[in-house]
Amino acid sequence: MEDLFANCNLCPRRCGADRTGGKTGYCRMPGYPVVNLIKLHYGEEPIISGDKGSGTVFFEGCSLGCVFCQNYTISRGPTGLGMKMDSSSLADAYLKLQDDGANNINLVTPMHFAPAVADSISIAKTRGLKIPIAVNCSGYDLVSTLKLFDGLVDIYMPDMKYFSPKFSSEYSNAKDYFTVCCQAIDEMVRQTGDIVMGDDGLIKKGVIVRHLILPGGLFDSKHVLDYLTSRYGNRIFISLMSQYTPMPSCTGRLKERPSQRTCESLADYLASKGQTNAFIQEYESSGNEMIPDFKT
């Protein structure tokens, strides 16, 4: 496992950092998992959170680095307050969440720690983990890294943030975002197959693709929805999110929320594509309300 961190190429940045030798990668993190918060979380889609909550593990760092990230206090590098955890201790945390009644284990931004996290899932399953494992990620993921999770992950919740390389370059320094994301979601769908729902109304297997509506992004969003509906249709869930809230680092058009008219127009557009496996977030939703009390 350490070899995968020694010349790190886990994400599309392929920064080559020796994360086992005290260096940090583009993700700004070392080669061992750092977890900021573990809790039952109720702010996900209803088929994830349910009534009992999603057993959520928030990792520090991120290999994408969007300028508008609502979790920026932990995604932009170590806070100094996070917990260093190995695969065994992560597995124990999942089992504790299961004991607490969690509907699933929800791993938020784990991909820059993928080898250790995949190992932790295997260990947890041998120790009695029965609830589904969900990976909550940016969509900017290599297929080779995703393959580490093949047979271990039940649910993927990737973003598809952008269609335009102009937006992905400006906001995430990732000109190739759309191409990479398309390949990643194909792999996720291959691993999970079509959606499987339980009698309790919760998702057991499948992919939920999230798209956050950005200011000035109406036509970019339409391209994203065109692609997802034509490629997968109702084999996946599409979650259209209007919770965008300007963060302190935002400038220019990103200092404003998208209009309610834009959000309603995109909801109508998605419905016109025949997508019934969809979630439409209320316009009144705020990113600030979704941010947990991170250790910062």
N, C-alpha and C positions, 0 to 999 in steps of 0.2 A: 504493500500500500504506500509506503514512504516514497518509493520510486516515482509514483504518480505526482507527488508534490515536489520532487527534487528539481525537475525542469518543467514547471507547471504549464500544461496545455489543456487544462480541463474545460476552459471556456473559449469562445471564438476569439478572444484577445490574444491567446497563445503567447502570453508575456514571457514565458520561460523562466520565471523567478524560482530560485531555490527556496521554497517555502519550508523545507525541513532544516535549513541552515540559518534561520533567523531572519531571512528576507520575507517581505510581503509581496503579494502579487498585485495585479491591477485592482483586484478586489480589496486591497489594503489589509488583508488578513494573513495570518500565519498558516501553517499546514495542519493545525489541529482545530477541531470545531470550537467555536465560541458562541455560547447561547446567552441571549440577554434576558429572555422571559419565557416561562412555561406556564400556561394557564388554560382554563376552559374559556373559549371565545365564542361569542354569540353574533358576531357581525358579518358572518359569511352568508352565502346564499342559503335559503331555507333547507335545501336538500343536503347541506353540509352541516349547518349548525343545529338544526332541529330544535327540540326543547331542552336537551341536556347539554348542548354546547359541543364545540369541536376542540379536541385536545391539541392545542397549538403550541408549537415550539418555534420561537423567533430567533433566527441566527443573525449574528452581526456580519456586516460587510455585504458587498454586492459587486458582481462583475459587469453590471450595465451602467449604473450611476446616472439615472435620469435627473435632470435639474429640478424637476417638480416633485420628486419623491416625497410622499407624505410620511414615510418612515425614515427620513433622512438622518435623524439623530442616532440611529444605529446602523444604517446602511452604508454610511460613508467612512466606515473604519471602526476600529475598536474604541469602545467607550472607556475602557479601563475598569468597567464594572461588570462585564460579562463573565459567564462561568466557562472555564476551560473544561471540556467534557470529552472523554474518549468514547469509543463505540459501546462499551459495556455500560457506562453511566447513562448514556443516551437511551439505551434499551431499557434500563430501569425506570427512566423518566416516562417512557411510553407506557410501561406497565402500570405505573402510578396513575397516569391519566385514565387508563382503562378502568382501574379500580374506582376512580372518582366518577365514573359514569359517562365518559366521553363517547360520542358517537363514532369518532374516528381519530386518527393521529394526523395532524395537519402540520407539515414541515414547511416553514416559510423561508424562502430564499436559502435553500441548502446546497445549491449546485456547486459552489466553490469549495465545498467540503464533501463532495459526492462519494469518494471511496469510503471514508469513515462512516458516513451516514448510511450508505448501502449496507455496510457491515453491521451497523447498529440494528437495522431492520431485521436482518437474518438472525442476529442474536435474540432479539425480542420475540421473534416467532418461535424459536426453540424454547423460550422461557414461558410461553403461554399467551402471547399476544394474538387476539382473535379479531379485533375490530379492523376496518379498512385503513390502509395507509394512503394519505393524500400528499402530493408534492405541489406546492404553491410557488410558482416561479415566473420569471420575466419573459419566458419564451425565447430568450437569446441564449440558446443552449446547443451544444454540439451533440449530434446523434451518438457519437462514440461514448460520450459521458452518460447520456441517457441509458445506453445499453447496460450500464452498471446496475440499473434498477429493474431490468427486465425480469419479470416473475416475482418481484418484491412489492411493487407499487400497484395499488388498485385504482387510484383516481389521480389524474393530473389536472391542475388548475393553472394553465399558463396564461399569460397576457398575450394578446396580439396588439401591440401598441400603435404601430405605424405601417402604412403602405409606402409612403414617400420617403426616399433616401434623404431628401432635404430635411424633413422633420426629424428623422432618426439621427442624422448627423448633428443637427443643431441642438437637439434636446438630450441625446444619449451618446454622442460621439461614436455612432455605430451605423455607418453608411449601408452596411450589408444586413441590417436588422431583418427586413422582410424576408429575404431569401433564407437566412438562417432559421427564422421562426417557422417558415413553411415546412422546412425539412424536419425541424424539431417536433412540430405538432403531428406530422405524418408518423413519426416514430412513436409518439405517445399513443396515438390511436391504434397503431399496430399492436402495441403492448397490451392495452386494456380491452380492445375490441369495442363493440357497440355498448351503449348505456345499459346498465343493469340496475333496476330499482328494487328496493326491498319493500316488504309489506308495510313497513313503518313509514314509508314515504321518503326515505333517505336513499341517496345514491350509494351503491355498493361497488360499482365499477364504471369506468368511463372517463370522458374528458369534458371539462367545462372551460371554454375559452372566454376570457374576460377582455373587454375593450373599453377603455376609459375615454370618454369624449373630451377632447382638448379644445381650448379656445382657438377659433379660426380653423378647426379641423373637420368641418362638415364633409367636404368632398373626400378627404383622406379616410374618414370613417366609413363613408359609403363604399369606397374601394375595399376596405377591410371586410365589411359585411358581405359584399359581392363575392369575395374570395371564399370566405368561410361557408356561406350558404351553398355555393356552387360545388365546392370541394367535398363537404361533409353533410350538408343539410341537417336533418334531424338525427343523424348518428351521434352528434355531440350536442351539448348545451352551449348556447351563446349567452353571455351575461353582459348586457349593455349598461355601463356605469356612468352616472351623471354626477358623481360625488366630487369631481375635481374641485380642489380648494387651493388657492395660491399659497405656496410656502415662502418663507422669508427670502430664499435665494432667487425667486422668480423675478424676471424682468420682462419688459415689452408686453406682448400680447398675453403672456402667461400670468400676468398680474391680475387678470380678470377671469371670472368664471364664464364658461360657455353659456349662451342664453337658453332660457327655457324653451323658446321656439326651436332652437337647433336640436335640443335633446328630444323634444316631442316629434320633430320631423324625422329624426333617425329611428325612433321607436316605430313610427308608422312605416318607414322604409323597410325595416327588418321584418315587420309583419307582412308586408307586401311580397316578400321573398318566400313566403310559405313556411317560415321558421316558427314551429310551435314549441320546440324545446328551447325556451328562451326565458331570461329574467330581465326585466326592465326596472332599473333603480329609480325611485322617486326623485324628482328634481330637488326636493328639500333636503335630501341627504347631504351630509357634510363630511369631508375627509377628516376634519378635526374630531368628529364624533367617533370615527372608526379607529383612531390611534390609541393603542393601549398605553398604560402607564409604564413606559420603558424605564430602565435604569440608566439615567444619564447624568 
